[in-house]
Amino acid sequence: MSAVAHEQPITNSPSQADILLESFLSLHSPEGFRAELIEGEIIVAPPPDGDHEDHINHLTKQVIRRSKTDMSLSNNKGLRLVSGGLCPKNHVIPDAMYAPEELRILRGAPPWMEPDGIELVAEVTSSKPNQDRIAKRHCYARAGIPLYLLIDREKSQVSLFSKPHRDEYTEVHLAAFGEPLALPAPFEFELDTKDFL
């Protein structure tokens, strides 16, 4: 009787998702550019224009000055969000994110942190607006971030997405630039959007 050799399956080989994630994490973006991994696609974005930063500035001033809860702000902080399906973990960089100051979630945080404690993420549309309108919205909802505020320059409107369920927000409130938009707890103030005009 002779023995038949059986090939053993390779169990330690990396998946495509692992290879993509490893490639992303080792990527060196040109100075001033930022790279994100969103639903299995590596996105490299150029530095934002002045109007983009002006919108974030006006949003941030209102949140800091008018929010009922004292908020911490982070601009361009890396978030690691669980993805769906076969995609690797998403690595996104919101234009702004806010969390209650008392939590001090930024203290000791790694470059790519978990979204625990974040109450609101904000994006201003730029060169790829559908990344902000669709892909990032799904990522933030999937991560359970309570509020997503989208300042859509092309549509001249602000959208507030709330009540995340799976990979979508179940409520959306819209305001054209110039109209107020109510922000719920823990913010509890009306966002003045006149400065976005």
Buried (B, 14 or more C-beta within 10 A) or exposed (E): EEEEEEEEEEEEEEEEBEEBBEEBEEEEEEEEEBBBBBBBEBBEBEEBEEEBBBBBBBBBEBBBEBBEBEBBBBBEBBBBBBBEEEBBEBBBBBBBBBBBBEBEBBEEBEEBBBBEBBBBBBBBBBEEBEBBBEBBBBBBBBBBBBBBBBBBBEBEBBBBBBEBEEBEBEEBBEBEBEBEBEBBEBBEBBBBBEBBE
